[in-house]
């Protein structure tokens, strides 16, 4: 089934790319939109297989960009909170299938590539915001994102339906990614950048934090 989607995606990739460029008017945003379109198109098709056409992909790209423009106009909060407007769309993506996509990402991408891809192409943070969050230069962020996207194009998409074994730390990392995306917690995603971070300890810490916050909200 995955082969069918990949064949049709490749067939209409050029027309989808042209549409993304037309909608965004610049290549950087078009690249981000192209990646998001693929994620949304595949997730939707995986849940409910349907005829894959040029219009199908272009329509998803169009509505995704319209949503992005609306959110940018409404978004007047500091960058630390700028993922919150995406919670509704993230809720849809953090399904069991999206957890599988995250499993694939952690087995195919380096930790730096995983985190920068999530911050940029899922949370839609700008390059400057990502640089500030990760203490990296804008140039380093750009280079890492380029390599991440190349791996996604050549490795992740081709093996998205495969069974990917993850170790204990990787499984906890996926859970942290999923929770952070659901709650719009970009600070948590950025904190997972350090290779030597104690993932089990961080996971336990975050559960306590979220539990405390939930209790306060109920009270």
Number of C-alpha atoms within 10 A of each C-alpha: 8 15 13 9 19 17 12 15 19 11 14 18 18 12 15 27 20 13 20 25 18 13 16 18 11 11 13 11 18 22 18 18 28 24 19 19 24 19 18 18 20 20 18 15 15 14 9 8 12 11 9 17 13 16 12 14 24 22 16 20 26 19 12 18 20 14 13 16 13 10 15 12 8 10 15 10 11 7 17 15 14 20 23 19 17 19 16 12 16 21 14 13 21 18 13 9 14 17 17 17 22 23 21 24 26 19 16 18 19 16 17 18 23 23 26 25 26 20 23 17 21 20 22 20 21 15 20 15 17 23 18 15 19 20 11 14 14 16 12 12 21 16 12 19 22 15 15 22 20 12 17 20 12 10 15 20 20 13 16 20 15 11 10 16 11 15 10 11 13 17 18 17 23 21 16 21 23 21 18 17 26 20 18 22 20 24 14 17 23 19 13 21 18 12 10 7 11 11 19 15 9 17 16 11 12 16 13 12 12 13 12 12 12 11 10 9 8 7 6
